Amino acid sequence: MKLIVFIVLCIQCSLAQGNTDTLYIIKQPSSIGIANTHFCSFLSNTTFSRTNFNLQINSGDTLNLTVINLDSLDHTFTIDGVIETNNSISPLDTLNIQILPLADGTYRYYSNPPHGKFLGASGILQIGYEQYKRYCWNLFDVDVDLSDSIAMGMATNISEGYQPSYFFINGNYYPNTITDTLTAINGKLGDTIIVSVVNSGNMTNSIHSHGYHFKIISAKKNTMQIGWLKDSSPFVQTEAATLMIVAHQTGWYPIHTHNLIATTTGGIYPGGMITTINIIP
């Protein structure tokens, strides 16, 4: 059975451009370091990846979205404050959604059941700023044993004393994060760069940039910092924030979390949430 949801957000929707995307929900084990554990992702095709697909649309556009659940369990397509009801998707079922224009900024979409959001089924909807270079950073962390327990239905919550040992940006960890074109920032002197940051994980991370300050131009959680110019800022769980960087100097600079355990992979440093910004003349 196909479900159709219309999200009405703009009276003048007939003036909006249309974008069409399809997402597949897939859950399966994946190798990380020397470990192997379960992940769940929203993907643009049926080939599994830990990297959720970034939905990027221009300012004022409508998004026509088809979500197909290829898992054996129920999922949802949820955007807090936007899509919270009539959004369940049974196994092998399809949900058709029309999202009319939203305010420019960063939104988190995710599957609400534990076997969705706690296994990484959480991505970024980035709207607007199409006149600039755009990037997305989806932060996530994993405790291998807990993820396996959630996948097998033996756990439904993040346990007290949660101690993840693997940390990701866009499903990757250092050194892959400095060669991943979705993650590592590359630009030219004078560029304005927009970065959408979503914390899909279960711990707060403070992102620190060398060589550059970033302006926080929107945030869903830490709203008091909107408009601030920072070289470090905390991103709490479920945060969806938009950063602006103006490339005022050339060079290659590291960007990493100040939560030092999150710059390791399976306890080995360097790893985890480290990437770079590279600005050329």
BELGIVEN-V154919 format. One line per field, one symbol per residue. ss: DSSP state (@ for helix, = for strand, . for the rest). psi: psi as a letter, one per 30 degrees, with the letter a starting at -180 (. if undefined). burial: b if it has 9 or more other ideal C-beta (glycine too) atoms within 8 Angstrom, else e. A space follows every 50 residues. Layout:
ss=???
psi=???
burial=???
This chain:
ss=.======.....@@@..===============..=========....... ....===....========.....==.==...=....==....======. ....======...@@@@....======.....==========.@@@@@@@ @..............====..=...@@@......====...========. ....=====....======...@@@...==.====....=======.... =======..@@@@==..==....=======.
psi=kkkkkkjjfkehfffklkkklkkkjkkllkkjbglklklkljlfagkklf jkkkjkllkglkjjkkkkjglglklljkjkfejflhgkjlkglkkkkjjl klkkakkkklkelegdefggikakjkkagfflkklkjjkllkjeeeeeee eggfkflklkgkilgkkkjhgllkfffffjffekkkalkfkkkkjkkkjf aglkkjkkkkfklkkjflkfdiffgkfkjlfkkkjlkgkjlkkkkjjfll ljklklkfjefggljhfkklabikalkjkl.
burial=eebebebebeeebeebeebebbbbbbbeebebbebebbbbbbbeeeeeeb bbbbbebbbebbbbbbbbbebeebbbbbbeebbeeebbbeeebbbbbbbb bbeebbbbbbbebbbbbbbbbbbbbbbebeebbbbbbbbbbbbbebbbbb beeeeeeeeeebebbbbbbbbbbbeebbebeebbbebebebbbbbbbbbb bebbbbbbbeebebbbbbbbbbeebbeeebeebebbebbbbbbbbebeee eebebbbbbeebbbbbeeeebbbbbbbbbee
